[in-house]
């Protein structure tokens, strides 16, 4: 059952529950992420240079792509109010401007003592895995609101 924030409290989560958020990575996203992060690697912002790499063109920052996982956690599962505690990532393929990233998060393990949840996190572009990993999150809790 969803809570008043349209998310799930710890008590309503079960292993195997999953949700997906999708975002198309635009040229503007890449340029703005470079500006905000300070990561001006030529493979992201210089098409001429990027053409000489194995990618044959500019690619999105790995952390920009990974941020779609954050959107899935905050907006879908567990949802609003969730605190992101840690994340491990394995980058398996490049994301190019115009690619749509589908981030799927799945409840892997419930850690009852501290009301934490481990999620598997996978990003795909056209069914190809581009990032996989795990996240540790602290969802909202109806017990915390009742005390």
Residue frames as a rotation matrix with the C-alpha (Angstrom) as fourth column:
UNK 1
0.583 0.813 0.000 0.00
0.813 -0.583 0.000 0.00
0.000 0.000 -1.000 0.00
UNK 2
-0.236 -0.663 0.710 1.36
0.601 -0.674 -0.430 3.41
0.764 0.325 0.558 -0.91
UNK 3
-0.324 0.054 -0.945 1.76
0.869 -0.379 -0.319 6.08
-0.375 -0.924 0.076 1.76
UNK 4
0.611 0.661 -0.435 0.56
0.490 -0.748 -0.448 9.70
-0.622 0.060 -0.781 1.60
UNK 5
0.029 -0.687 -0.726 3.71
-0.482 -0.645 0.592 10.66
-0.875 0.333 -0.350 -0.35
UNK 6
0.840 0.343 -0.420 2.87
-0.537 0.420 -0.732 8.06
-0.074 0.840 0.537 -3.05
UNK 7
-0.235 -0.907 -0.350 5.78
-0.763 0.395 -0.512 5.92
0.603 0.146 -0.784 -1.94
UNK 8
0.516 0.346 -0.784 6.22
0.098 0.885 0.455 2.81
0.851 -0.312 0.422 0.14
UNK 9
0.488 -0.327 0.809 7.00
-0.871 -0.236 0.430 2.65
0.050 -0.915 -0.400 3.82
UNK 10
-0.614 -0.790 0.002 9.50
-0.780 0.606 -0.158 0.03
0.124 -0.099 -0.987 4.98
UNK 11
-0.525 0.441 0.728 6.64
-0.355 0.664 -0.658 -2.07
-0.773 -0.604 -0.193 6.36
UNK 12
0.558 0.821 -0.122 4.95
-0.400 0.137 -0.906 -2.26
-0.728 0.554 0.404 2.92
UNK 13
0.116 -0.615 -0.780 8.03
-0.986 0.022 -0.163 -3.44
0.118 0.788 -0.604 0.98
UNK 14
0.700 0.048 0.712 8.68
-0.209 0.968 0.140 -7.05
-0.683 -0.247 0.688 0.07
UNK 15
-0.451 -0.887 0.101 11.62
-0.214 0.218 0.952 -8.75
-0.866 0.408 -0.288 -1.69
UNK 16
-0.519 0.176 0.837 11.01
0.766 0.531 0.363 -8.88
-0.380 0.829 -0.410 -5.42
UNK 17
0.640 0.718 -0.275 9.05
0.528 -0.671 -0.521 -5.62
-0.559 0.188 -0.808 -5.66
UNK 18
-0.501 -0.843 0.195 10.42
0.742 -0.302 0.599 -3.49
-0.446 0.445 0.776 -8.47
UNK 19
0.699 0.631 -0.335 9.86
0.348 -0.711 -0.611 -0.25
-0.624 0.311 -0.717 -10.34
UNK 20
-0.204 -0.733 0.649 11.36
0.965 -0.039 0.259 1.50
-0.165 0.680 0.715 -13.35
UNK 21
0.548 0.246 -0.799 11.99
0.094 -0.968 -0.234 5.13
-0.831 0.053 -0.554 -14.24
UNK 22
0.158 -0.467 0.870 13.03
0.971 0.236 -0.050 6.15
-0.182 0.852 0.490 -17.76
UNK 23
0.559 -0.063 -0.827 14.80
-0.036 -0.998 0.051 9.28
-0.828 0.002 -0.560 -19.00
UNK 24
0.716 -0.369 0.593 16.14
0.666 0.105 -0.739 10.24
0.210 0.924 0.321 -22.40
UNK 25
0.131 -0.782 -0.609 19.63
0.604 -0.424 0.675 11.73
-0.786 -0.457 0.417 -22.01
UNK 26
0.905 0.279 0.322 19.81
0.425 -0.552 -0.718 14.93
-0.023 0.786 -0.618 -24.05
UNK 27
0.038 -0.870 0.491 22.67
0.650 -0.352 -0.673 17.07
0.759 0.345 0.553 -25.31
UNK 28
0.222 0.122 0.967 21.55
-0.415 -0.886 0.207 19.69
0.882 -0.447 -0.146 -22.79
UNK 29
0.989 0.141 0.041 21.70
-0.102 0.461 0.882 17.17
0.105 -0.876 0.470 -19.93
UNK 30
0.498 -0.865 -0.062 25.33
0.853 0.502 -0.147 16.37
0.158 0.020 0.987 -20.78
UNK 31
-0.163 -0.543 0.824 26.39
0.364 -0.809 -0.461 20.01
0.917 0.225 0.329 -21.09
UNK 32
0.445 0.410 0.796 24.58
-0.540 -0.586 0.604 21.01
0.714 -0.699 -0.040 -17.89
UNK 33
0.975 -0.129 -0.182 25.98
0.220 0.691 0.688 18.02
0.037 -0.711 0.702 -15.97
UNK 34
0.123 -0.979 0.164 29.50
0.849 0.018 -0.528 18.98
0.514 0.204 0.833 -17.09
UNK 35
-0.126 -0.124 0.984 28.88
-0.107 -0.985 -0.138 22.52
0.986 -0.123 0.111 -15.82
UNK 36
0.700 0.509 0.501 27.36
-0.533 -0.094 0.841 21.44
0.475 -0.856 0.206 -12.50
UNK 37
0.952 -0.294 -0.087 29.85
0.294 0.795 0.531 18.67
-0.086 -0.531 0.843 -11.76
UNK 38
0.485 -0.825 -0.289 32.98
-0.696 -0.564 0.443 20.27
-0.529 -0.014 -0.849 -13.20
UNK 39
-0.063 -0.459 0.886 33.63
0.253 0.852 0.459 17.07
-0.965 0.253 0.062 -15.18
UNK 40
0.558 0.193 -0.807 34.65
-0.600 -0.579 -0.553 18.52
-0.574 0.792 -0.207 -18.53
UNK 41
-0.267 -0.623 0.735 36.25
0.101 0.741 0.664 15.34
-0.958 0.251 -0.135 -19.90
UNK 42
-0.596 -0.071 -0.800 36.59
-0.694 -0.455 0.558 15.76
-0.403 0.888 0.222 -23.66
UNK 43
-0.967 0.254 0.010 34.81
0.230 0.858 0.460 12.46
0.108 0.447 -0.888 -24.29
UNK 44
-0.234 0.924 -0.302 31.65
0.830 0.028 -0.557 14.16
-0.506 -0.381 -0.774 -22.97
UNK 45
0.437 0.480 -0.761 31.91
0.260 -0.877 -0.403 17.66
-0.861 -0.022 -0.508 -24.43
UNK 46
-0.153 -0.575 -0.804 34.22
-0.706 -0.506 0.496 17.62
-0.692 0.643 -0.328 -27.46
UNK 47
0.780 0.584 0.225 32.71
-0.264 0.632 -0.728 15.81
-0.568 0.509 0.647 -30.45
UNK 48
0.596 -0.623 -0.507 35.88
-0.662 -0.024 -0.749 16.07
0.454 0.782 -0.427 -32.53
UNK 49
-0.473 -0.781 0.407 37.95
-0.874 0.360 -0.326 14.39
0.108 -0.510 -0.853 -29.82
UNK 50
-0.052 0.535 0.843 35.19
-0.593 0.663 -0.457 11.88
-0.804 -0.523 0.283 -28.99
UNK 51
0.812 0.331 -0.480 35.14
-0.579 0.357 -0.733 10.75
-0.071 0.873 0.482 -32.64
UNK 52
0.038 -0.907 -0.419 38.71
-0.735 0.259 -0.627 9.51
0.677 0.332 -0.656 -32.17
UNK 53
-0.481 -0.173 0.859 37.78
-0.819 0.439 -0.370 7.28
-0.313 -0.882 -0.353 -29.21
UNK 54
-0.992 0.104 0.068 36.39
0.116 0.968 0.222 3.75
-0.043 0.228 -0.973 -29.21
UNK 55
-0.315 0.936 -0.157 32.93
0.427 -0.008 -0.904 5.30
-0.848 -0.352 -0.397 -28.70
UNK 56
-0.658 -0.039 0.752 33.06
0.747 -0.165 0.644 7.15
0.099 0.986 0.138 -32.07
UNK 57
-0.079 0.614 0.786 31.27
0.165 -0.769 0.617 10.12
0.983 0.179 -0.040 -30.54
UNK 58
-0.571 -0.113 0.813 30.37
-0.657 -0.531 -0.535 11.87
0.493 -0.840 0.229 -27.32
UNK 59
-0.266 0.483 -0.834 29.03
0.515 0.803 0.301 9.85
0.815 -0.350 -0.462 -24.42
UNK 60
0.620 0.557 0.553 27.11
-0.245 -0.532 0.811 10.79
0.746 -0.638 -0.193 -21.31
UNK 61
-0.411 -0.674 0.613 28.89
-0.802 -0.052 -0.595 10.98
0.433 -0.737 -0.520 -17.96
UNK 62
-0.592 0.142 -0.793 28.58
0.253 0.967 -0.016 7.71
0.765 -0.210 -0.609 -16.07
UNK 63
-0.856 0.245 -0.455 27.28
0.441 -0.111 -0.891 9.53
-0.269 -0.963 -0.013 -13.02
UNK 64
-0.617 0.704 -0.352 24.66
-0.766 -0.639 0.065 11.35
-0.179 0.310 0.934 -15.10
UNK 65
-0.297 0.479 -0.826 23.42
-0.412 0.716 0.563 7.97
0.861 0.508 -0.015 -16.30
UNK 66
-0.685 -0.036 -0.728 23.54
0.527 0.665 -0.529 6.62
0.503 -0.746 -0.437 -12.74
UNK 67
-0.939 0.343 0.018 21.43
-0.274 -0.718 -0.640 9.54
-0.206 -0.606 0.769 -11.53
UNK 68
-0.273 0.876 -0.396 18.45
-0.672 0.121 0.731 7.90
0.688 0.466 0.556 -13.25
UNK 69
-0.367 0.080 -0.927 18.71
0.517 0.846 -0.132 5.25
0.773 -0.528 -0.352 -10.50
UNK 70
-0.946 -0.010 -0.323 18.29
0.283 -0.509 -0.813 8.01
-0.156 -0.861 0.485 -7.92
UNK 71
-0.637 0.758 -0.144 15.16
-0.759 -0.583 0.290 9.18
0.136 0.293 0.946 -9.73
UNK 72
-0.165 0.566 -0.807 13.75
-0.158 0.793 0.588 5.63
0.974 0.225 -0.042 -9.67
UNK 73
-0.578 -0.121 -0.807 14.41
0.710 0.413 -0.570 5.35
0.402 -0.903 -0.153 -5.92
UNK 74
-0.945 0.145 -0.293 13.05
0.060 -0.805 -0.591 8.81
-0.321 -0.576 0.752 -5.05
UNK 75
-0.573 0.733 -0.365 10.07
-0.817 -0.547 0.184 8.77
-0.065 0.404 0.913 -7.38
UNK 76
0.045 0.594 -0.804 9.04
-0.651 0.628 0.427 5.13
0.758 0.504 0.415 -7.64
UNK 77
0.866 0.240 -0.438 10.45
0.076 0.803 0.591 2.62
0.494 -0.545 0.677 -5.12
UNK 78
-0.530 0.637 -0.560 10.60
0.839 0.299 -0.455 3.02
-0.122 -0.711 -0.693 -2.22
UNK 79
0.254 0.690 0.678 9.62
0.793 -0.550 0.263 6.57
0.554 0.471 -0.687 -3.24
UNK 80
0.197 -0.139 0.971 9.48
-0.130 -0.985 -0.115 10.09
0.972 -0.104 -0.212 -1.77
UNK 81
0.730 0.017 0.684 11.20
-0.663 -0.228 0.713 10.51
0.168 -0.974 -0.155 1.58
UNK 82
0.893 -0.441 -0.088 13.67
0.447 0.893 0.058 7.66
0.053 -0.091 0.994 0.99
UNK 83
0.619 -0.780 -0.086 17.24
-0.658 -0.576 0.485 8.38
-0.428 -0.244 -0.870 2.12
UNK 84
0.820 -0.444 -0.362 19.95
-0.067 0.554 -0.830 7.07
0.569 0.705 0.424 -0.21
UNK 85
0.842 -0.485 0.237 22.77
-0.268 0.006 0.964 5.61
-0.469 -0.875 -0.125 1.96
UNK 86
-0.268 -0.963 0.026 25.15
-0.413 0.139 0.900 3.91
-0.870 0.231 -0.435 -0.48
UNK 87
0.861 0.457 -0.221 25.49
-0.373 0.274 -0.887 2.68
-0.345 0.846 0.407 -4.03
UNK 88
-0.304 -0.917 0.258 27.90
-0.092 0.298 0.950 0.48
-0.948 0.265 -0.175 -5.93
UNK 89
0.693 0.505 -0.516 28.00
-0.480 -0.211 -0.851 0.69
-0.538 0.837 0.096 -9.70
UNK 90
-0.324 -0.736 0.594 29.50
0.324 0.504 0.801 -1.28
-0.889 0.452 0.076 -12.55
UNK 91
0.245 0.330 -0.912 29.52
-0.664 -0.628 -0.406 0.56
-0.706 0.705 0.065 -15.87
UNK 92
-0.061 -0.199 0.978 29.15
0.294 0.933 0.208 -1.95
-0.954 0.300 0.001 -18.72
UNK 93
-0.159 0.023 0.987 28.36
0.987 -0.031 0.159 0.18
0.034 0.999 -0.018 -21.80
UNK 94
-0.942 -0.250 -0.226 28.34
0.250 -0.968 0.029 3.81
-0.226 -0.029 0.974 -22.90
UNK 95
0.184 0.982 -0.048 25.24
0.809 -0.179 -0.560 5.99
-0.559 0.065 -0.827 -23.13
UNK 96
-0.764 -0.434 0.478 25.04
0.643 -0.574 0.506 8.44
0.055 0.694 0.718 -26.01
UNK 97
-0.753 0.534 -0.383 22.99
-0.377 -0.829 -0.413 11.61
-0.538 -0.167 0.826 -26.38
UNK 98
-0.275 0.762 -0.586 19.45
-0.907 -0.003 0.422 10.62
0.320 0.647 0.692 -27.36
UNK 99
-0.649 0.029 -0.761 19.56
0.116 0.991 -0.062 7.25
0.752 -0.128 -0.646 -25.58
UNK 100
0.312 0.769 0.558 16.70
-0.690 -0.220 0.689 6.49
0.653 -0.600 0.463 -23.20
UNK 101
-0.787 -0.604 -0.126 17.93
-0.279 0.531 -0.800 5.03
0.550 -0.594 -0.587 -19.92
UNK 102
0.451 0.885 -0.114 15.54
-0.357 0.296 0.886 2.72
0.818 -0.359 0.450 -18.05
UNK 103
-0.686 -0.648 0.331 16.57
-0.536 0.143 -0.832 2.37
0.492 -0.748 -0.446 -14.40
UNK 104
0.407 0.788 -0.462 14.99
-0.191 0.568 0.800 -0.56
0.893 -0.238 0.382 -12.59
UNK 105
-0.592 -0.495 0.636 15.25
-0.729 -0.009 -0.685 -0.97
0.345 -0.869 -0.355 -8.83
UNK 106
0.269 0.623 -0.734 14.25
-0.161 0.781 0.604 -4.21
0.950 -0.045 0.310 -7.14
UNK 107
0.444 -0.063 0.894 13.96
-0.895 -0.070 0.440 -4.99
0.035 -0.996 -0.088 -3.43
UNK 108
-0.040 -0.598 -0.801 16.66
-0.373 0.753 -0.543 -7.56
0.927 0.277 -0.253 -2.77
UNK 109
-0.369 -0.199 -0.908 16.85
0.697 0.587 -0.412 -7.71
0.615 -0.785 -0.078 1.04
UNK 110
0.579 0.571 0.581 15.03
-0.104 -0.656 0.748 -6.24
0.808 -0.494 -0.320 4.02
UNK 111
-0.520 -0.783 -0.341 17.29
0.384 0.142 -0.912 -5.32
0.763 -0.605 0.227 6.97
UNK 112
0.357 0.919 -0.168 14.76
0.545 -0.058 0.836 -5.20
0.759 -0.390 -0.522 9.81
UNK 113
0.024 -0.368 -0.929 17.00
0.996 -0.067 0.053 -4.05
-0.081 -0.927 0.365 12.67
UNK 114
-0.634 -0.324 -0.702 17.55
0.328 -0.935 0.135 -0.58
-0.700 -0.145 0.699 11.20
UNK 115
0.456 0.889 0.050 14.69
0.344 -0.124 -0.931 -0.56
-0.821 0.442 -0.363 8.66
UNK 116
-0.259 -0.603 -0.754 17.07
-0.671 -0.449 0.590 -0.48
-0.694 0.659 -0.289 5.71
UNK 117
0.757 0.502 0.418 16.55
0.000 0.640 -0.768 -2.03
-0.653 0.582 0.485 2.30
UNK 118
-0.515 -0.857 -0.022 19.06
-0.118 0.046 0.992 -3.34
-0.849 0.514 -0.125 -0.23
UNK 119
0.667 0.705 -0.240 18.00
-0.283 -0.059 -0.957 -2.81
-0.689 0.707 0.160 -3.83
UNK 120
-0.238 -0.658 0.714 19.44
0.754 0.338 0.564 -4.24
-0.613 0.672 0.416 -7.02
UNK 121
0.385 0.279 -0.880 19.87
-0.211 -0.901 -0.378 -1.40
-0.899 0.331 -0.288 -9.50
UNK 122
-0.323 -0.428 0.844 20.08
0.720 0.467 0.513 -1.88
-0.614 0.773 0.157 -13.26
UNK 123
0.109 0.307 -0.946 20.12
-0.456 -0.830 -0.322 0.68
-0.884 0.466 0.050 -16.07
UNK 124
-0.187 -0.095 0.978 19.32
0.702 0.683 0.201 -0.43
-0.687 0.724 -0.061 -19.60
UNK 125
-0.231 0.173 -0.957 19.31
-0.678 -0.735 0.031 1.23
-0.698 0.656 0.287 -23.00
UNK 126
0.206 0.421 -0.883 17.27
-0.940 0.336 -0.060 -0.72
0.271 0.842 0.465 -25.54
UNK 127
0.955 0.297 -0.020 17.45
-0.267 0.883 0.386 -3.83
0.133 -0.364 0.922 -23.32
UNK 128
0.229 -0.938 -0.260 21.27
0.396 0.333 -0.855 -3.64
0.889 0.093 0.448 -23.09
UNK 129
0.774 -0.022 -0.633 22.59
0.623 -0.153 0.767 -3.32
-0.113 -0.988 -0.105 -19.52
UNK 130
0.397 -0.637 0.661 24.71
0.165 -0.658 -0.734 -0.16
0.903 0.400 -0.156 -19.21
UNK 131
-0.477 -0.490 0.730 25.02
-0.699 -0.292 -0.653 -0.08
0.533 -0.822 -0.204 -15.38
UNK 132
0.449 0.641 -0.622 24.36
0.134 0.640 0.757 -2.61
0.883 -0.423 0.202 -12.68
UNK 133
-0.690 -0.679 0.252 24.86
-0.158 -0.198 -0.967 -2.58
0.707 -0.707 0.029 -8.93
UNK 134
-0.016 0.642 -0.766 23.21
0.877 0.377 0.297 -2.41
0.479 -0.668 -0.570 -5.53
UNK 135
-0.339 -0.023 0.941 21.94
-0.261 -0.958 -0.118 0.41
0.904 -0.286 0.319 -3.34
UNK 136
-0.519 0.237 -0.821 21.29
0.835 0.344 -0.429 0.64
0.181 -0.909 -0.376 0.38
UNK 137
-0.485 0.449 0.750 18.37
-0.090 -0.879 0.467 2.91
0.870 0.159 0.467 1.26
UNK 138
-0.879 0.323 -0.350 16.34
0.398 0.092 -0.913 3.96
-0.263 -0.942 -0.210 4.28
UNK 139
-0.448 0.792 0.415 12.67
0.435 -0.213 0.875 4.23
0.781 0.573 -0.249 3.30
UNK 140
-0.356 0.487 0.798 10.06
-0.787 -0.616 0.024 6.06
0.503 -0.619 0.603 5.28
UNK 141
-0.831 0.093 -0.549 8.49
0.314 0.892 -0.324 4.03
0.460 -0.442 -0.770 8.07
UNK 142
0.142 0.930 0.339 4.95
-0.081 -0.331 0.940 4.12
0.987 -0.161 0.029 9.42
UNK 143
0.420 -0.071 -0.905 6.43
0.847 0.390 0.362 3.05
0.327 -0.918 0.224 12.79
UNK 144
-0.673 -0.730 -0.120 8.57
0.733 -0.635 -0.243 6.18
0.101 -0.251 0.963 12.87
UNK 145
-0.604 0.517 0.606 5.47
-0.134 -0.816 0.562 8.34
0.785 0.259 0.562 12.28
UNK 146
0.412 0.839 -0.357 3.49
0.188 0.305 0.934 6.56
0.892 -0.451 -0.032 14.99
UNK 147
0.127 -0.417 -0.900 6.09
0.968 0.250 0.021 7.13
0.217 -0.874 0.435 17.73
